[in-house]
Amino acid sequence: MSLKAGPHAAAHRLDLSTIFFMGMTALGCSATDTLGGPGESGTQGTSDTDGSRDESGAESGDGAPALPPVQVFLMAGQSNMQGYGPLQDTDTADWEEAMSLESLIASGVESTTLLTPRDDVWVAITSDEPNPQPPGLLEPGFGATSSFLGPELGMGEVLGEAWDTPIVMFKAAYGGTTLGIDWRPPSAGGTPGPLYSAMISDFTTFQNTGLAETFPRDLHARGYQIAGFVWLQGWNDQFEDGLVPEYADNLVALVNDVRSALNDPQLPAIIVEGPTLDEALRAARLTAVATLESQAPGRVLYVNTSDLVNVDIPGNFHFNFNAGRYLDVGRRTGQSILEMDWLIAP
């Protein structure tokens, strides 16, 4: 993966006039695919027989070196993956330690550049909230509703500044849900969770039609690569009998089932810590990460966010409704991905 020459390099940024957005409902893919236009099917990439990832982009017609493929992140979880960082002061309600993006910019803590849609990062979401933000260029408003931001804004900012290739973040996030029931992966035993099944189904739809219908046509030949699976969830499992003791096994099963469904046993998994009251749940996440590391060394990371939430006050379940903390969650996630150096230049 080539890096941008500077923090505001724009040599390969896209002309917004070329971008068209048609309906995009969900996501999915494996390794590197070629984006097909309407009426075309994507050309699916392959993995080597030893399970290693094929990270090359599509070949150009004239034999010139291929541009890196579009990088797609599957992001899933519950309400903190949706995001409850308020954009305006009027959305903070009376939560102690709540802070809006508006106030952060007014005080000089954050820059007004965050308000400008990026031209190199896209977001699409599935949600149970009414009137979610339609697919589009990354900007504030891709949280639980268009009045909030989530981890996507900080993550997209960090990766967009560092990588000289387009990025897509697809969020499948539903508030108040459990890994042990709602997201239960098939290999965990019992009844598979409806949200797991929906995520994979939506992902497949996105692979087959969504990407081709969303990207500018001049990017189709670049192909795309699922760059990682980002998981931010856990609050509700703390309050359901029996779900904390099995959380580690369920999380390992989730990552492995997603990898299997996407036909990529080396798919990077990024486990982001959410607000946690139960120390046993925090330990279970770490146990799962250790197990995943033993199964696929170097393909999992844990993003610690415990210092970004005050669990002793109301609103602790949503990082205290603090936009700055949601930005930090995303920025830490993006920076952790950069430090792992998973993506290889073609």
C-alpha positions as CSV (number, residue, x, y, z in Angstrom):
1,M,0.0,0.0,0.0
2,S,1.5,3.3,-1.0
3,L,1.3,6.2,1.3
4,K,0.3,9.8,0.6
5,A,3.1,12.2,0.2
6,G,1.7,14.5,2.9
7,P,-1.2,15.0,5.2
8,H,-3.2,16.8,2.5
9,A,-1.8,15.2,-0.6
10,A,-4.6,15.0,-3.3
11,A,-2.9,13.7,-6.4
12,H,-5.1,10.7,-6.5
13,R,-8.2,12.1,-4.9
14,L,-11.4,11.9,-6.8
15,D,-13.3,14.6,-8.7
16,L,-16.6,14.8,-6.9
17,S,-18.4,15.5,-10.2
18,T,-17.6,11.9,-11.3
19,I,-19.1,10.3,-8.2
20,F,-22.6,8.9,-8.4
21,F,-24.4,7.1,-5.7
22,M,-27.1,4.6,-6.4
23,G,-28.7,2.5,-3.7
24,M,-26.3,0.4,-1.6
25,T,-27.8,-1.9,0.9
26,A,-24.9,-3.9,2.4
27,L,-21.5,-5.4,1.8
28,G,-19.2,-8.4,1.2
29,C,-16.3,-9.8,-0.7
30,S,-13.2,-11.9,-0.4
31,A,-9.6,-11.1,-1.2
32,T,-9.4,-8.9,-4.3
33,D,-12.3,-8.5,-6.8
34,T,-12.9,-6.4,-9.9
35,L,-15.9,-4.1,-9.7
36,G,-18.4,-4.8,-12.4
37,G,-20.7,-2.2,-13.8
38,P,-24.5,-2.7,-14.0
39,G,-25.1,-5.9,-15.8
40,E,-21.6,-7.2,-15.1
41,S,-20.4,-9.6,-12.4
42,G,-17.4,-8.8,-10.3
43,T,-14.3,-10.9,-11.0
44,Q,-13.5,-12.5,-7.7
45,G,-9.9,-12.6,-6.5
46,T,-8.3,-15.7,-5.2
47,S,-6.2,-16.9,-2.2
48,D,-3.1,-18.9,-2.6
49,T,-3.4,-22.6,-1.8
50,D,-1.6,-22.1,1.5
51,G,-4.2,-19.7,2.7
52,S,-2.1,-16.5,2.2
53,R,-3.9,-13.4,0.9
54,D,-3.7,-12.3,-2.7
55,E,-3.3,-8.6,-2.3
56,S,-2.6,-7.5,-5.8
57,G,-4.8,-5.0,-7.6
58,A,-6.4,-5.5,-11.0
59,E,-4.0,-5.4,-14.0
60,S,-4.3,-2.4,-16.3
61,G,-5.1,-3.1,-19.9
62,D,-1.8,-1.7,-21.2
63,G,0.4,-3.7,-18.8
64,A,1.2,-0.7,-16.6
65,P,1.5,-1.3,-12.9
66,A,-1.9,-1.7,-11.3
67,L,-3.2,0.7,-8.8
68,P,-3.9,-0.7,-5.4
69,P,-7.4,-2.1,-5.0
70,V,-10.1,-0.2,-3.1
71,Q,-9.9,-1.1,0.6
72,V,-13.2,-2.2,2.2
73,F,-13.7,-2.6,5.9
74,L,-16.6,-4.5,7.4
75,M,-17.5,-2.9,10.7
76,A,-20.1,-4.5,13.0
77,G,-21.4,-4.3,16.5
78,Q,-24.1,-2.6,18.6
79,S,-24.8,1.0,19.5
80,N,-21.3,2.1,20.0
81,M,-20.4,1.0,16.5
82,Q,-23.4,3.0,15.4
83,G,-22.1,6.0,17.3
84,Y,-23.6,8.5,19.7
85,G,-21.1,11.4,19.5
86,P,-23.4,14.4,19.1
87,L,-22.8,16.9,16.4
88,Q,-24.6,19.9,17.9
89,D,-25.0,21.1,21.5
90,T,-28.7,20.6,21.2
91,D,-28.1,16.8,20.9
92,T,-26.1,16.4,24.1
93,A,-29.1,16.4,26.3
94,D,-28.1,16.6,30.0
95,W,-25.5,13.7,30.1
96,E,-22.6,14.5,32.3
97,E,-19.3,14.9,30.3
98,A,-21.3,15.0,27.1
99,M,-19.6,17.1,24.4
100,S,-20.6,17.9,20.8
101,L,-18.5,18.2,17.8
102,E,-19.8,21.8,17.5
103,S,-18.2,22.7,20.9
104,L,-15.0,20.9,20.2
105,I,-14.5,22.9,17.0
106,A,-15.6,26.2,18.7
107,S,-13.0,25.7,21.4
108,G,-10.2,24.9,18.9
109,V,-9.8,21.3,20.1
110,E,-10.9,20.0,16.6
111,S,-10.6,21.5,13.2
112,T,-13.3,22.6,10.8
113,T,-11.8,20.3,8.3
114,L,-13.8,17.5,9.9
115,L,-16.9,19.1,8.5
116,T,-15.8,18.8,4.9
117,P,-16.7,15.5,3.2
118,R,-13.6,13.5,2.3
119,D,-13.2,12.6,-1.3
120,D,-11.3,9.4,-0.7
121,V,-13.4,7.6,1.9
122,W,-17.0,6.3,1.6
123,V,-19.4,5.0,4.3
124,A,-22.5,2.9,4.0
125,I,-24.6,1.6,7.0
126,T,-27.3,-0.8,7.9
127,S,-29.2,0.1,11.0
128,D,-32.5,-0.3,12.9
129,E,-32.6,3.4,13.5
130,P,-35.1,5.5,11.5
131,N,-33.8,7.5,8.5
132,P,-30.1,6.4,8.6
133,Q,-27.7,8.5,6.6
134,P,-27.6,7.2,2.9
135,P,-24.3,6.0,1.5
136,G,-21.9,8.8,0.7
137,L,-18.6,10.4,1.3
138,L,-17.3,10.4,4.9
139,E,-18.4,13.3,6.9
140,P,-20.1,13.8,10.3
141,G,-23.5,12.2,10.5
142,F,-22.9,8.5,9.9
143,G,-23.6,7.7,13.5
144,A,-26.8,6.1,14.9
145,T,-28.7,8.9,13.2
146,S,-27.5,11.9,11.1
147,S,-27.3,13.9,14.3
148,F,-24.4,11.8,15.6
149,L,-20.9,10.5,14.6
150,G,-19.3,7.1,15.4
151,P,-15.9,5.6,15.2
152,E,-16.0,5.8,11.4
153,L,-15.1,9.5,11.3
154,G,-11.8,9.2,13.2
155,M,-10.9,5.9,11.6
156,G,-11.6,7.3,8.1
157,E,-9.6,10.4,8.8
158,V,-6.5,8.5,9.9
159,L,-6.6,6.0,7.1
160,G,-7.6,8.5,4.4
161,E,-4.7,10.7,5.2
162,A,-2.2,7.8,5.2
163,W,-3.3,5.7,2.2
164,D,-3.3,6.7,-1.4
165,T,-6.2,4.5,-2.3
166,P,-9.9,4.8,-1.9
167,I,-11.5,3.3,1.3
168,V,-15.0,2.1,2.0
169,M,-16.3,1.5,5.5
170,F,-19.5,-0.5,5.8
171,K,-21.2,-0.6,9.2
172,A,-23.7,-3.3,10.1
173,A,-24.6,-2.1,13.6
174,Y,-27.7,-2.5,15.7
175,G,-28.2,-1.1,19.2
176,G,-29.0,-3.2,22.3
177,T,-27.8,-6.5,20.9
178,T,-25.8,-9.4,22.2
179,L,-23.1,-11.5,20.7
180,G,-24.4,-14.6,22.5
181,I,-27.9,-14.3,21.0
182,D,-28.4,-11.7,18.3
183,W,-25.0,-12.0,16.6
184,R,-24.4,-15.7,17.5
185,P,-22.2,-17.3,14.9
186,P,-23.1,-20.7,13.5
187,S,-20.0,-22.5,14.8
188,A,-20.8,-21.4,18.4
189,G,-23.7,-23.9,18.4
190,G,-27.3,-23.3,19.1
191,T,-29.5,-21.1,16.9
192,P,-27.4,-18.7,14.7
193,G,-28.2,-15.1,15.5
194,P,-30.4,-13.2,13.0
195,L,-27.9,-10.3,12.8
196,Y,-25.0,-12.6,11.9
197,S,-27.1,-14.1,9.1
198,A,-28.2,-10.6,8.0
199,M,-24.7,-9.3,8.0
200,I,-23.4,-12.0,5.8
201,S,-26.4,-11.8,3.5
202,D,-26.0,-8.0,3.1
203,F,-22.3,-8.4,2.6
204,T,-22.9,-10.8,-0.3
205,T,-25.4,-8.3,-1.8
206,F,-22.8,-5.6,-1.5
207,Q,-20.2,-7.7,-3.1
208,N,-22.4,-8.6,-6.1
209,T,-24.0,-5.2,-6.8
210,G,-23.5,-2.6,-4.1
211,L,-19.8,-1.7,-4.8
212,A,-20.3,-1.5,-8.6
213,E,-23.4,0.7,-8.2
214,T,-21.7,3.0,-5.7
215,F,-18.2,3.7,-7.0
216,P,-17.2,6.0,-9.9
217,R,-17.0,4.0,-13.0
218,D,-13.3,4.8,-13.5
219,L,-12.5,2.9,-10.3
220,H,-14.1,-0.4,-11.4
221,A,-10.9,-1.8,-12.9
222,R,-9.0,-1.3,-9.6
223,G,-10.8,-4.1,-7.9
224,Y,-11.5,-4.2,-4.2
225,Q,-10.1,-6.0,-1.2
226,I,-11.8,-6.6,2.2
227,A,-9.1,-5.0,4.4
228,G,-10.4,-6.1,7.8
229,F,-13.3,-7.0,10.1
230,V,-13.8,-4.4,12.9
231,W,-15.9,-5.5,15.9
232,L,-17.1,-3.1,18.6
233,Q,-19.7,-4.7,20.9
234,G,-20.3,-6.3,24.3
235,W,-22.4,-4.0,26.5
236,N,-25.6,-6.1,26.5
237,D,-23.9,-9.4,27.0
238,Q,-23.0,-8.2,30.5
239,F,-26.7,-8.3,31.5
240,E,-27.8,-11.7,30.0
241,D,-27.3,-14.8,32.1
242,G,-24.6,-17.0,30.9
243,L,-23.3,-14.8,28.0
244,V,-20.2,-13.4,29.7
245,P,-18.7,-16.9,30.4
246,E,-19.1,-17.9,26.8
247,Y,-18.1,-14.5,25.3
248,A,-14.5,-15.5,24.5
249,D,-15.6,-18.6,22.6
250,N,-18.4,-16.8,20.8
251,L,-16.0,-14.0,19.7
252,V,-13.5,-16.5,18.4
253,A,-16.3,-18.3,16.6
254,L,-17.6,-15.0,15.1
255,V,-14.2,-14.0,13.6
256,N,-13.6,-17.5,12.2
257,D,-17.1,-17.7,10.8
258,V,-16.7,-14.3,9.1
259,R,-13.4,-15.4,7.7
260,S,-14.9,-18.6,6.4
261,A,-17.9,-16.8,4.9
262,L,-15.6,-14.4,3.1
263,N,-13.3,-17.2,2.0
264,D,-10.3,-15.5,3.7
265,P,-8.7,-17.4,6.6
266,Q,-6.2,-14.5,7.0
267,L,-8.7,-11.7,7.1
268,P,-7.4,-9.2,9.7
269,A,-9.7,-8.9,12.8
270,I,-9.7,-5.6,14.8
271,I,-11.4,-6.0,18.2
272,V,-12.2,-2.6,19.7
273,E,-13.0,-2.5,23.4
274,G,-16.3,-0.9,24.2
275,P,-17.5,0.5,27.5
276,T,-17.3,-2.3,30.0
277,L,-18.6,-2.7,33.6
278,D,-17.8,-6.4,34.0
279,E,-14.1,-7.2,34.3
280,A,-14.9,-10.8,33.3
281,L,-16.1,-9.5,29.9
282,R,-13.0,-7.5,29.4
283,A,-10.9,-10.6,30.3
284,A,-13.0,-12.6,27.8
285,R,-12.2,-10.2,25.0
286,L,-8.5,-10.5,25.7
287,T,-8.7,-14.2,25.9
288,A,-10.4,-14.3,22.5
289,V,-7.7,-12.1,21.0
290,A,-5.0,-14.4,22.4
291,T,-6.8,-17.4,20.9
292,L,-7.2,-15.7,17.5
293,E,-3.5,-14.7,17.6
294,S,-2.5,-18.4,18.2
295,Q,-4.7,-19.5,15.3
296,A,-3.6,-16.8,12.8
297,P,-0.5,-15.0,14.1
298,G,-0.3,-11.3,13.3
299,R,-3.9,-11.1,11.9
300,V,-5.7,-9.8,15.0
301,L,-5.3,-6.7,17.1
302,Y,-7.0,-5.3,20.2
303,V,-7.8,-1.6,20.5
304,N,-7.9,-0.4,24.1
305,T,-10.4,2.3,24.9
306,S,-10.9,1.9,28.6
307,D,-9.6,5.3,29.4
308,L,-12.1,7.0,27.0
309,V,-15.2,6.3,29.1
310,N,-16.1,7.3,32.7
311,V,-18.1,4.2,33.8
312,D,-19.1,5.8,37.1
313,I,-21.5,8.3,35.7
314,P,-24.8,8.0,33.6
315,G,-24.2,7.8,29.9
316,N,-21.3,5.4,30.4
317,F,-22.8,3.0,27.8
318,H,-22.2,5.5,25.0
319,F,-18.7,6.8,25.9
320,N,-20.6,9.5,27.9
321,F,-22.1,10.9,24.7
322,N,-18.8,12.6,24.0
323,A,-18.0,13.3,20.3
324,G,-14.3,13.7,21.1
325,R,-14.1,10.2,22.6
326,Y,-15.8,8.7,19.6
327,L,-13.3,10.4,17.4
328,D,-10.5,9.0,19.6
329,V,-12.0,5.5,19.4
330,G,-11.9,5.7,15.6
331,R,-8.4,7.3,15.5
332,R,-6.9,4.7,17.7
333,T,-8.5,2.0,15.5
334,G,-7.1,3.6,12.4
335,Q,-3.7,4.1,13.9
336,S,-3.5,0.5,15.1
337,I,-4.3,-0.7,11.6
338,L,-1.5,1.5,10.2
339,E,1.0,0.2,12.7
340,M,0.2,-3.4,11.8
341,D,1.1,-2.7,8.2
342,W,-1.2,-5.4,6.9
343,L,-1.7,-4.1,3.4
344,I,1.0,-4.7,0.8
345,A,1.7,-2.5,-2.2
346,P,1.1,-4.3,-5.4
